[in-house]
Amino acid sequence: MTNPNASADHPSAHAGVDDTDYDFIVCGSGTSGSVVARRLAEHPDLRVLLLEAGGTDEVPAIIDSTAWPILRRSEQNWLFRAAPNPNLNGRTIPMAMGKVLGGGASINVMAWARGHQADWDDLARMTEDDGWSYDSVLQIYRRVEDWHGEPDPRRRGQGGLLFVQPAPHAHPIAAAGLDAFARAGVPTFADHNGAMMEGDGGAALTNVCVRDGRRQSVYRAYVHPYRDRANLTVLPDALVTRLIFDGAAVTGVEYLRYGELVRVRATREVVLSLGAIHTPKLLMQSGVGDDADLRRFGIDVKQHLPGVGRNFQDHFMAPCVWEAAGPIDGRNNLGEITAMWKSDSRLDRPDLQSFLTELPYASPEAAGGNLPMHGWSLTTAVLRPESRGRVRLTGPHPLDPVAIDANFLDDPADLRTLKLCIEFCRDVGNSAPLRPFAKREFLPGPVGNAALEQFMRNGTVSHSHQSCTAKMGHDAWSVVDTRMRVYGVDRLRIADASILPRIVTGNTMAPCVVIGERAAQMLAADHGF
């Protein structure tokens, strides 16, 4: 193609396999990768290899849905840090990404957010593919969900692989938060993902993939039940280091496992589901990217695609924090309600979001190193950022670190929008319904404009929704076509959040399930199974 405009859970399970030919190799066991691997393995005649750089997800902090703050600094996290950002007073902020079976869905907050109707309809128009439309995507969601909330047959499904419910037995602060947002003009809904995601926004109990206090990851739902299938091999602790080419076609991959470099062949296709940081890194180190950048590191250019690593987008926030008089007994995912609203009534979808988190949550620079012992927060996410960043190589070797220029607050519009979000959340947090839970406002407090700007620059952190670095489209900066195939490269497809041209309105786990499901449909159609 050319751009028209420019198994088992444990390492020992299959360690003795001598045959290194597979029909499909899926790189990355995160949300999209787990979906693709499962759907392929449902065909018993296909041999599927799923490679994951991290290890087992049988970790207490992963199983316990309230323990995700521990995972922010654990070995199950790649512990990326963005490059120093002058817009954030030179800070290098953390960028969480899962390094474990299940990827991000094994370390995240387990909020199930489908994306706004306008997000999907935009994607359908851009790709000229009605399969990406909201109505089409809604059918995918209905098929994959096992919904345990208020019945809504048009929008919600039951009996699917993924357990989803509104946060059950929520802490009393959740009800108070819903009341507070309602009094501020954000209407309350019974379902975070029903009609609320088709209009101007609202507030609701968060949809969570949590059951009896235990994380229900996409990997556990899709891949774990297939771990003993003879046609599915799951290899943890396997870092994919390079794509193998034969001319313009990808014929396999190299991976590093326990100090040994291994080559495996794919007779049909390789699918990259490594996420918006590692997918462009692997492409570039394999010779797919901007030719000038690749030659600078002595990398043999296989395909010049200048958009690889560009267009980086993420949701960012500078949370507001209140000190509580006593302990807040956090439940479910510690973020039991969410609200979405517009900074400007003329917008066609919400552009601001807040979770009421049942713990004090802020950057060390904003908190001065001393968060209150007991407290809660309102996050302040900008959902439609204008700033764009970039992922770059720092060297030619697969173990060379990747450089992430997140570029938060580069566009002045983002600073203005973040300020509006913070001011709104301060009003909500200080209102009568939440007053019984607040001893005092800890951050940012009633400060002037100059101090508030410094709070934003010191307090802005990533929502860990990294996206858009190998975007789908038709222009010169596009990396994949509308069937997720890499331009100019045969037998290589990308299925993860990096293909999005623009980040979705809300958390990214659920949209990544859709991306995986659509990739599996396309693979089946293209290969005739």
C-alpha positions in Angstrom: 0.0 0.0 0.0 1.0 3.6 -0.5 -0.3 6.7 1.2 -2.6 8.3 -1.4 -1.8 11.8 -0.2 1.7 11.6 0.9 -2.3 -19.8 26.2 -0.8 -19.5 29.2 -0.1 -16.9 31.9 3.2 -18.2 33.1 6.6 -18.2 31.3 6.9 -22.0 31.5 3.7 -22.8 29.8 4.9 -22.9 26.2 8.7 -22.4 26.8 9.5 -25.7 25.1 7.8 -24.9 21.8 10.2 -25.4 18.9 8.0 -24.3 16.0 8.5 -20.6 15.6 5.9 -20.1 12.8 2.6 -18.5 13.8 -0.2 -17.2 11.6 -0.5 -14.0 13.6 1.8 -12.3 16.1 0.2 -9.8 18.4 2.7 -7.5 20.2 1.3 -6.2 23.5 -1.3 -7.8 25.9 -2.9 -4.5 26.8 -6.6 -3.7 26.1 -6.6 -3.8 22.3 -4.0 -6.5 22.0 -5.9 -8.8 24.4 -9.1 -8.3 22.3 -7.3 -9.1 19.0 -5.5 -12.2 20.4 -8.7 -13.6 21.8 -10.7 -13.0 18.6 -8.0 -14.6 16.5 -7.7 -17.6 18.9 -11.4 -18.3 18.6 -10.5 -19.8 15.2 -8.8 -23.1 16.2 -7.0 -23.4 12.9 -5.1 -20.2 13.5 -1.8 -20.2 15.5 -1.5 -17.0 17.5 1.4 -15.6 19.6 0.8 -12.9 22.1 3.9 -11.2 23.4 4.1 -9.1 26.5 7.2 -7.3 28.0 5.9 -7.5 31.5 5.1 -10.4 33.9 2.2 -11.9 35.7 -0.9 -9.9 36.7 -1.3 -12.1 39.8 -0.3 -9.3 42.0 -2.3 -8.2 45.1 -2.2 -4.5 44.2 -3.6 -5.4 40.7 -6.4 -7.6 42.0 -7.5 -5.1 44.7 -9.4 -2.4 42.8 -8.6 0.3 45.4 -4.8 -0.3 45.3 -4.1 1.4 42.0 -2.1 4.3 43.7 0.5 1.7 44.6 0.8 0.7 41.0 1.9 4.3 40.0 5.3 3.4 41.3 5.5 -0.4 40.8 7.5 -2.6 38.6 4.2 -3.3 36.7 4.5 0.3 35.3 7.0 1.4 32.7 7.5 4.5 34.8 7.9 6.8 31.8 8.5 10.5 32.5 7.8 13.1 29.9 10.6 15.5 28.9 11.1 18.7 30.9 8.4 21.1 29.9 8.9 24.8 30.1 5.1 25.3 30.2 5.1 23.2 33.5 8.0 25.1 35.1 10.5 22.6 33.7 8.9 19.6 35.3 9.2 16.0 34.1 5.8 14.5 34.9 5.1 10.8 35.1 3.4 8.9 32.3 1.9 5.7 33.6 1.7 2.7 31.2 1.3 -1.0 32.1 4.3 -3.3 31.9 2.3 -6.5 32.8 -0.1 -8.9 31.4 -3.1 -6.8 30.7 -1.1 -3.6 30.1 -2.8 -0.4 31.2 -6.1 -2.2 32.2 -4.0 -4.0 34.9 -2.8 -0.8 36.5 -5.5 1.8 35.7 -8.5 3.1 37.7 -10.9 0.8 35.8 -13.3 3.5 34.6 -15.4 2.3 31.7 -16.1 5.3 29.5 -17.2 4.7 25.9 -16.4 8.1 24.3 -19.0 10.6 23.2 -21.3 10.1 20.3 -19.6 12.9 18.4 -16.2 11.3 18.7 -17.3 8.2 16.8 -19.3 10.0 14.2 -16.3 12.3 13.6 -14.1 9.2 13.1 -16.7 7.7 10.7 -16.7 10.8 8.6 -12.9 11.1 8.5 -12.4 7.5 7.5 -15.5 7.3 5.2 -16.3 4.1 7.1 -19.6 3.8 8.8 -18.2 1.0 10.9 -16.7 3.6 13.1 -20.0 5.5 13.6 -21.6 5.8 17.0 -24.5 3.6 16.0 -22.1 0.9 14.8 -19.8 1.2 17.8 -22.8 1.0 20.1 -23.5 -2.5 18.7 -19.9 -3.6 19.6 -20.3 -2.2 23.1 -23.7 -4.0 23.5 -22.1 -7.3 22.3 -19.0 -7.2 24.6 -20.6 -5.9 27.8 -22.1 -7.7 30.7 -23.9 -4.7 32.1 -25.2 -4.8 35.7 -26.9 -1.4 35.9 -30.3 0.1 35.0 -31.6 -1.7 31.9 -31.2 0.2 28.7 -31.7 -2.3 25.8 -30.9 0.2 23.1 -27.5 1.2 24.6 -26.4 -1.6 27.0 -25.7 -5.3 26.6 -25.8 -8.2 28.9 -23.9 -11.6 28.8 -20.8 -10.3 27.1 -17.2 -10.9 28.2 -16.7 -7.6 30.1 -18.3 -7.1 33.5 -19.4 -3.5 33.9 -21.5 -1.8 36.6 -22.2 1.6 38.2 -20.0 1.8 41.4 -22.0 -0.2 43.9 -22.4 0.6 47.6 -20.7 4.0 47.0 -19.3 6.1 49.8 -21.7 8.8 51.0 -19.4 11.4 49.6 -20.4 10.1 46.1 -24.0 11.0 46.6 -23.0 14.4 48.0 -20.8 15.0 44.9 -23.6 14.2 42.6 -25.8 16.7 44.5 -23.1 19.3 44.3 -22.7 19.0 40.5 -26.4 19.0 40.0 -26.7 22.3 42.0 -23.9 23.7 39.8 -26.0 23.0 36.7 -24.6 19.5 35.7 -27.6 17.2 35.5 -27.5 13.8 37.1 -27.9 10.6 35.1 -28.4 6.9 36.1 -25.7 5.8 33.6 -22.3 7.3 32.9 -22.4 5.8 29.4 -26.1 6.1 28.3 -27.8 9.2 27.1 -25.1 11.2 29.1 -22.6 10.4 26.4 -24.9 11.6 23.6 -25.5 15.2 24.6 -24.1 18.0 26.7 -22.7 15.8 29.5 -23.8 15.2 33.0 -22.8 13.5 36.3 -23.2 9.9 37.3 -21.8 7.0 39.3 -18.8 5.9 37.4 -19.1 2.7 35.3 -16.4 0.4 36.7 -15.0 -2.9 35.7 -14.8 -4.0 39.3 -16.6 -6.9 41.0 -16.6 -7.6 44.7 -13.6 -5.3 45.1 -11.6 -7.1 42.4 -10.3 -5.7 39.1 -11.9 -7.2 36.0 -9.3 -6.4 33.4 -9.7 -6.8 29.7 -6.9 -9.4 29.7 -8.7 -11.4 32.3 -11.9 -11.3 30.5 -10.6 -12.0 27.0 -7.3 -13.9 27.2 -7.2 -15.6 30.6 -10.1 -18.1 29.8 -8.2 -19.2 26.7 -4.8 -19.7 28.4 -4.9 -23.5 27.8 -5.9 -23.3 24.1 -3.4 -25.2 22.0 -3.5 -22.5 19.3 -2.7 -19.5 21.6 0.7 -19.0 23.0 1.1 -16.2 25.6 4.7 -15.2 26.4 5.2 -12.7 29.2 8.6 -11.2 29.9 9.1 -10.9 26.1 10.2 -7.4 25.0 9.6 -7.0 21.3 12.8 -5.3 19.9 12.4 -5.2 16.1 10.2 -6.0 13.2 11.7 -8.4 10.7 11.3 -7.4 7.0 11.5 -9.2 3.7 11.4 -6.4 1.2 8.3 -4.3 2.0 6.6 -7.0 4.0 6.9 -7.7 7.8 7.5 -11.4 8.2 8.0 -11.6 12.0 9.5 -10.0 15.1 12.5 -10.2 17.3 12.0 -10.3 21.1 14.3 -10.4 24.1 13.4 -12.9 26.8 15.5 -13.7 29.8 18.6 -12.3 28.0 18.0 -14.3 24.8 17.2 -12.7 21.5 14.5 -14.8 19.7 13.1 -14.5 16.2 9.6 -15.7 15.3 7.8 -15.7 12.0 4.3 -14.6 11.2 2.9 -16.3 8.0 -0.1 -13.8 7.8 0.3 -10.6 9.8 1.9 -8.9 12.8 -0.3 -6.6 14.9 1.2 -3.9 17.0 -0.8 -3.1 20.2 2.1 -1.7 22.3 0.4 1.7 23.0 1.0 5.2 21.9 4.6 5.3 23.3 6.0 1.9 22.4 4.2 1.4 19.1 5.9 4.4 17.4 9.2 3.5 19.2 9.2 0.0 17.7 8.2 1.3 14.3 11.1 3.9 14.3 13.7 1.4 15.5 12.6 -1.0 12.8 13.0 1.7 10.1 9.5 3.1 9.7 9.3 6.8 10.4 10.7 10.1 9.4 13.7 9.2 7.2 15.9 12.2 8.5 15.3 11.2 12.1 16.1 7.5 11.4 19.3 8.2 9.5 20.5 10.4 12.3 20.7 7.2 14.4 22.0 5.1 11.6 18.8 3.2 11.2 18.1 1.6 7.8 14.9 3.3 6.4 12.2 0.8 5.4 9.4 3.3 4.9 9.4 7.1 5.2 6.3 8.0 7.3 6.9 11.4 8.9 3.8 11.1 11.1 5.2 8.3 13.3 5.5 9.6 16.8 3.8 12.9 16.0 0.4 14.1 17.1 0.8 12.9 20.7 -2.3 13.7 22.8 -3.2 13.0 26.4 -5.8 14.3 28.8 -4.2 16.4 31.6 -5.4 17.8 34.9 -4.4 19.9 37.9 -6.5 18.3 40.7 -8.2 20.3 43.4 -7.8 18.9 46.9 -9.7 19.2 50.2 -8.5 18.1 53.6 -11.1 16.0 55.4 -11.7 15.9 59.2 -11.2 12.1 59.3 -10.5 9.1 57.0 -12.4 8.7 53.8 -13.1 5.0 53.4 -12.4 4.7 49.7 -14.5 2.1 47.8 -14.7 0.5 44.4 -12.1 2.3 42.3 -11.7 5.4 44.6 -13.3 7.4 41.8 -17.0 6.6 42.2 -18.6 9.6 40.4 -17.6 11.4 37.3 -19.0 14.6 35.7 -18.6 16.0 32.2 -19.6 19.5 31.1 -18.8 22.2 28.5 -16.5 25.2 29.0 -18.6 26.9 26.2 -22.2 26.2 25.5 -21.5 26.4 21.7 -19.4 23.3 21.8 -20.8 20.1 20.3 -19.7 17.9 23.2 -18.3 18.2 26.7 -14.7 19.2 27.0 -14.2 19.1 30.8 -14.3 16.2 33.2 -13.9 15.6 36.9 -13.7 12.5 39.0 -14.3 12.8 42.8 -11.4 10.7 44.1 -11.5 9.5 47.6 -7.9 10.4 48.4 -5.8 13.6 48.1 -4.2 13.5 44.7 -1.8 16.1 43.5 1.7 16.6 42.1 4.5 17.0 44.7 5.3 20.4 43.3 1.7 21.6 43.8 1.4 20.0 47.2 4.7 21.2 48.5 5.5 17.6 49.3 2.9 17.5 52.1 -0.6 16.3 51.1 -3.1 16.0 54.0 -3.4 12.6 55.7 -7.1 12.5 55.1 -8.7 14.1 52.1 -10.4 13.9 48.7 -10.0 15.5 45.3 -11.8 16.7 42.2 -9.8 16.1 39.1 -9.9 18.7 36.4 -9.3 17.0 33.0 -9.2 18.9 29.7 -10.8 16.5 27.3 -10.3 18.3 24.0 -6.7 19.5 24.2 -5.2 21.7 21.5 -1.6 21.1 22.4 0.3 18.4 20.5 3.4 16.5 21.5 5.8 14.0 20.0 7.5 10.7 20.8 11.1 10.5 19.6 14.0 8.0 19.7 17.1 8.7 21.8 19.2 6.1 20.1 19.1 3.1 17.8 19.2 0.3 20.4 15.9 -1.2 21.5 16.9 -0.6 25.2 17.6 3.1 24.6 14.9 5.1 26.4 12.2 6.8 24.4 11.8 10.6 24.6 8.2 11.8 25.3 7.6 15.5 24.6 4.0 15.7 25.9 4.0 19.5 25.4 1.1 20.1 27.8 -0.2 23.7 27.9 1.7 24.7 24.8 -1.5 26.1 23.3 -2.8 29.0 25.4 -6.3 27.8 24.8 -5.5 24.8 27.0 -4.4 27.0 29.9 -7.6 29.0 29.7 -9.8 25.8 29.5 -8.0 24.3 32.5 -8.5 27.5 34.5 -12.3 27.3 33.8 -12.3 23.7 35.0 -10.5 24.4 38.2 -12.7 27.4 39.0 -15.8 25.3 38.4 -14.5 22.4 40.5 -13.6 24.8 43.4 -17.2 26.0 43.4 -18.5 22.5 43.4 -16.1 21.3 46.1 -16.9 24.2 48.4 -20.7 24.0 48.0 -23.1 22.9 50.7 -23.5 19.2 49.8 -19.8 18.5 50.2 -19.2 20.8 53.1 -19.7 18.0 55.7 -16.7 16.1 54.2 -14.3 19.1 54.0 -12.2 20.5 56.8 -10.6 23.0 54.4 -9.7 23.5 50.8 -6.1 22.5 50.5 -5.4 23.1 46.8 -5.4 25.6 45.1 -7.3 27.7 47.6 -8.7 31.2 47.0 -5.7 32.6 45.2 -5.3 35.4 42.6 -4.8 34.8 38.9 -1.0 34.8 39.1 -0.9 32.2 41.9 -3.6 30.2 40.1 -1.5 30.1 36.9 1.5 28.9 38.9 -0.7 26.2 40.5 -1.7 25.0 37.0 1.9 24.9 35.8 3.1 23.1 39.0 0.0 20.9 39.3 -0.7 19.6 35.8 -0.2 15.9 35.5 -1.1 13.2 32.9 -4.3 11.3 32.9 -2.3 8.4 31.4 -4.5 8.4 28.2 -1.6 8.6 25.8 -3.0 8.5 22.2 -2.7 9.4 18.5 1.0 8.9 17.7 0.3 6.6 14.6 -2.9 8.2 13.4 -5.3 6.8 10.9 -6.2 8.9 7.9 -5.4 10.0 4.4 -3.1 12.9 4.8 0.7 13.1 4.6 1.0 12.7 8.4 -1.2 9.5 8.6 0.6 6.3 9.5 -2.2 3.8 9.0 -5.1 3.6 6.5 -8.7 3.2 7.5 -8.2 -0.6 8.0 -5.3 0.1 10.4 -2.7 -1.2 7.9 0.7 0.7 8.0 1.2 2.7 4.8 3.9 1.3 2.6 4.4 -1.8 4.7 2.7 -5.1 4.0 1.4 -7.5 6.6 1.6 -5.0 9.5 -1.3 -3.5 11.3 -1.7 -1.3 14.4 -4.5 -1.7 16.9 -4.2 0.5 19.9 -4.9 4.2 20.9 -2.1 5.4 18.7 -4.3 5.2 15.6 -6.8 7.8 16.8 -6.6 11.1 14.9 -7.9 12.9 18.0 -8.2 11.7 21.6 -11.7 10.6 22.7 -13.9 12.5 25.1 -13.2 10.5 28.3 -11.1 7.6 29.5 -9.5 5.5 26.8 -9.9 1.8 28.0 -13.3 1.2 26.5 -12.5 2.8 23.1 -9.4 0.6 22.9 -11.7 -2.4 23.2 -13.6 -1.1 20.2 -10.3 -0.7 18.3 -9.4 -4.3 19.1 -12.8 -5.6 18.1 -12.7 -3.7 14.8 -9.2 -4.8 14.0 -10.3 -8.4 14.6 -13.2 -7.9 12.2 -10.9 -6.5 9.6 -8.4 -9.3 9.9 -11.1 -11.9 9.5 -12.5 -10.2 6.5 -9.1 -9.6 4.8 -7.9 -13.2 5.5 -11.2 -15.0 4.9 -11.8 -16.7 8.2 
